[in-house]
Amino acid sequence: MAGKPLGLRAIEAGRSRGLDLRIGDLHDKGLGLFDLITGFHILEHVHSPRRFLLKCAMLLGRRGLLLIEVPNYACKRASKMGQNWPYLYPDSHLYQFSPDTIRRYLQATSFDMIQIHKIHGRGPLENDPQCLPDGLSKWMRLKDLFFAARHIFYWSSVGRKVVRLLFWHMLGYGECIQILARKRS
């Protein structure tokens, strides 16, 4: 199972628990209706985000859920790093999103926002440890350790400043946004 792509491993894990999970193309005929559609780091690559979201709305059952994740162009590191921001990918990211722009897209395409979270950016390579070179793999383990231990520092105002420095500036917290939306009935 370790040699399979992460998405296939997740599908197999869900199916082993009795869930009806499928990977599909939105343009495949006869997909049926879904309770949930996920799209992680897809929306920034499509030629028309509006058309993509409308198609998702068509494929969702009554009050179905959409869970998407995109790079957050409005994060502090993006403005600080400019053209060197790691999530810019000018050759493949056709669109950049902020929490405000993603809200407007969802409202215009029959979705009501349920939650929006700023999350730490990991990047496509960082999501699958098997793809990481040794140096980056060690950095990611350290990054994950810092992230998991962040609550230890919250008890003091100095600790909160350290956490803010570590996560907002050094570790890229807020570089992605994860959105949960419900199809309007």
N, C-alpha and C positions, 0 to 999 in steps of 0.2 A: 504494500500500500504506500510505502514511502516514496516510490518512484513516480507516483501519479500526481498530476497537477492538483493544487490545493482545492480548487472548485470541485473536482471529481471526488476527492476524499471527503469533502463536506457533504456532498450528495449521498455518497454511500453510507456515511455515518447516520444521516437522517433517515434514509430508507431502512437501515437496520433497526430503527426505532419505530417503523411502521408509517412513516410520513411519505406522502406522495410528492416527491421532489423531482423536478426536471430542469435540465439546462436546455434552453431553446433560443431560437432567433425570433424576434418579434414579428418577422414577416412570414414565418412558417404557417401554412394553412392548417386549420383543424386543431389548434392548440387548446381550445376550450377556454373556460374562465378560471381565473386564479383568485385565491384569497390574499396572496402576498406576491409581489414582484420585487426582487432586489436588483440593484444595479450599482456596483461599486466601481468607481472610476471608469464609467462609461460615458456619462452625459457630456463630459468635456471633449469627447472624441467624435460625437455624432454631428452630421451636417446641419441638422435642425433639432435643437433641444425641444422646441415646442411640439414638433411632429412626433418625436420620440415619446414625450410625456402624454400626448393625446392617444397614441397607440397603447401605451401602458394602461391608460384609463379605460380604453375599449376592452382590454383583456382582463381587467379586474372585475370580479363579481361585485354585487351590491355592497357598498361600504368597504371594498377591498383596500388593502394597505400597500403602500409603496415605500420602500426603504432604499435610499440612495446615499452615496458618499461621493464627494467631489473635493478637489483642492480648494482651499479658501484663499482667493486672491486678495481678500481684505485683511489677511493676517499681518501681524507686525513684521515678521521676517520677510514677507513678500515686498512690503514697502521699503524695508531697510536694504534688502539685497538686490532689488531691481531686476535687471536682466540675468542676474546670477542665481535667482531663486530656483531651487532644485525642481519645483513643480511646474515651472513655466513651460517646458517642452514645446517651443514654438513650431516644431515640425509636425507634432501630432495632436496638440491641444488646440482645437478649433475655437473653443470658448473658455473663458475664465469666469468663475462665479464667486459672489460674495453672499453672505446670508440674505441680504436684501434682494439681490437679483434672483436667487433661487426661489425666494418667497413669491416674487412677482410672476415667475414662470409657472409655479404651481397654482397660484390663484387663477391664472389665465387658462389653465388646462384642466379644470374640474377637480382640483384637489384642495383639501383643507389641511393646513399644517397642524400636526399634532405636537411634534418636538423637533428642535434643532439643537445639535450639540457641536461645539468645537472640540475636535479631538487631535491628539498628536499625530503629526504626519510621519508615515513610515516609508512611503514610496513603494513602488511595485517590487523592487528587489528586496527590500527589507521585510516584506510580508511573508516570504518563503525562505526560511533559514538555509535550506539546501542550496539555494542559488547564490548565497553570499560568499564572497571571498573571506578568508580567515580574519583579516583585520576588521572588516565591517561587521562580521558575525560577532566578534568580541565586543565591539562598540555597541551593537544592538543589545547584547545581553546586559551590558552595563547600563544602557539607556533604560531597559525594561526594569532593572533592579532599582534605579533611581525613581522611576515612575511608580513602582509598587510601594516604595518606602516613603513616598511624599507626605503621607498623613502624619508621620512621626514628627515632622517639622512644624505642623500647624499650631501647636500649642503656644508658640510665642510669636510676637510680632516680627522679631528678627528672623525666626525660622520661616515665616510666611514670605518674607522678602527673599530669602535664599531660594525657596521653592519657586517663587515667581521668576527669579533670575534663571534658575536651572531650566524650568519647563517652558517658559514663554520665549526665552532667548536662545538658550543653548540646545535644548532638545526638540524644539519645533512644536510645542503644544499650540494647538489652534490652527495648524497648517492645513487641516482638512475639516470639512463640515459633514456631519451625518444627519440626514433628514428623514423623519418618519411622517408620512402624509396619508390621509384617508380620502378615497374617492368620494366625491359629493354624490348624494343620492338624488 
